[in-house]
């Protein structure tokens, strides 16, 4: 359902997109957006919506137009978007003053010493703006990596341009608990003022291109995020091994040092799944080309005999160092830098034969995957330090229009290329991003360390459709270790020196080892959480406003939910326990009622607080050194009785693309505590996936005293009680009962 109107010499188009989603466009010609041209958005649902006077209506949202003003109504609010632009020059001057002409000062890329100059152009050729009015004391969230010190966006003006270190993952999407969200579909560098210039108004400034935005309706932030990721792409489902530890080796490492470090991880009993090589693996330092080579030869770092290189993926010579790594459960990442023109391949994919001299970027990476690389660490380098405004891409567009979007299509090219070539899920990670990036890759917060500011990025990105975010773990800071090990994936970056665990010192090495082993024990819970993120858009690291209505945490960056059952406190010993639940201190076993702020008891050998929600059911694993694809035969259920609760435990094969066909399974686990009895129920797994086999369970139930009896499937069984947990075997039984 589409309606068109006129605004002076411009057209205004309202599109019923899907339930609770309507798109609005305004311009002289209403040109196809690049998001649509390159199929980055889901197509509008056919036959969606109905005709109403002066507009369209979809389930939960009505949008109408009159006299230059869009009015949208949800079940809860009515708001307006003013498309009239009587003060364009003044708004342009305001944003240029606020945002430095949209030209941030360049920063030197860490590790790169090249001096560069860039061309500039007047990219503000057809400026325009629109305002969202009628706002009444609403807090707004989103905009990707917009802030480093808070979650609430109100009171600031934001540059929507990918910039090295300061704003590497902007996403022009805002949402509020009033029940609506707005996504600006522009790819141009632009600005958004969130209630700073006028307290009751969001002001969006576009230096060129059409006005194009999408309105979302939902009763909660979680519902708005689900609708947003419905059209821009759900968070990527990474392979299971991606959620283990990644170790970034130091810059000058050769193959022998890589192998020594891999052996040391195994000898030390420290779980690790992948090792990443920095730019030193290449023959040419910071090679941006499609002709890169291993640093090889008598003075090179890697002994790569051309005659022994495989011409086919998956058939590596057993003498290659990558084959030796694989035999002991390690994957290999290779660092890449890139300034490629991805628009050539995007144009060819939609049937336009352009720029045959520009190859598909991923083609030259196939040889390195044949050599045993599982994935790539991607660095935008100086391409986001200060973009060359005079550059023209193969699609005829300039950098001010393409700079942001290149981040998204770069990630799609990498994900698409490796999936098509290997038939497996990709795990490429990148420190840039824009709308939709989260659908294709993992992300990291760039060269910004592992402190509190990166946690703010992680949480805001989670509220902007980018779930798989982590930071550069700082092994010498307990609080950084604590937070990083409770992110969707985690990496230890030792690129510049000796951040190796066995060089961390007598205090920090055992702390690192504890968190590393705890994470691997939690992997079934972590992986189930990421499957849910892929299904619904709900991130692994959940900012408190996403899951909690309590006023105390609506702008908190020092605590978050890791999945639905673990509350993580970071960079502060003050924590607020949300109302409506009991909370168990994971370190001490003490139980607290929710609805209170408190000073957490953080042991000397821990880096922050960790609480478990009462009623939590957490699937965990046996100790292991690395992940394995496929099914997990033995699951240990950590259970925290508190009334009636349940947990949906999701699984799949952890490796292939078959999850896209619905090849996954879910087990519903219930726990009911009443009158001194705890009843546990486990359903049969619903669904199937490759390699799914038999399953046995162990229960580990939190309790303040030993039970009088434990029965499994009606039969009394032995149990152990360590003063905090009752442990017993369920085997393949589906029910158990504990009498306290």
Buried (B, 14 or more C-beta within 10 A) or exposed (E): BBBEBEBEEBBBBBBBBBBBBBBBBBBEEBEEBBBBBBEBBBEBBEEBBEEEEEBBBBEBBBBBBEEBBBBBBBEEBEBBBBBEBEEEEEBBEBBBEBBEEBBBEBBEBEBBEEEEEBEEEEBBEEBBBBBBBBBEEBBBBBBBBBBBEBBBBBEBBBBBBBBBBBBBBBBBBBBBBBBBBBBBBBBBBBBBBBBBBEEEBBBBBBBBBBBBBBBBBBBBBBBBBBBBBBBBBBBBBBBBBBBBBBBBBBBEBBBEEBBEBBEBBBEBEBBBBBBBBBBBBBBEBBBBEBEBBBBBEEEBBBBBEEEEBBEEBEEBBEEBBBBBBBEBBBBBBBBBBBBBBBBBBBBBBEEEEBBEEBEBBBEBBBBBBBBBBBBBBBBBBBBBBBBBBEBEBBBEBBBBBBBBBBBBBBBBBBBBBBBEBBEBBBBBBBBBBBBBBBBBBBBBBBBBBBBBBBBBBBBBBBBBBBBBBBBBBBBEBBBBBBBBBBBBBBBBBBBEEEBBBBEBEEEBBEBBBBBBBBBBBBBBBBBBBBBBBBBBBBBBBBBBBBBBEBEBBBBBBBBBBBBBBBBBBBBBBEBBBBEEBBBBBBBEEEBBEBEEEBEBEBEEEBBBBBBBBBBBBBBBBEEBBBBEBBBBEEBBBBBBBBEEBBBBBBBBBBBBBBBEEEBBBBBBBBBBBEEEBBBBBBBEBEBBBBEBEEBEBBBBBBBEEEBEEBBBEEEEBEBEBEEEBBBBBBEEBBBBBBEB
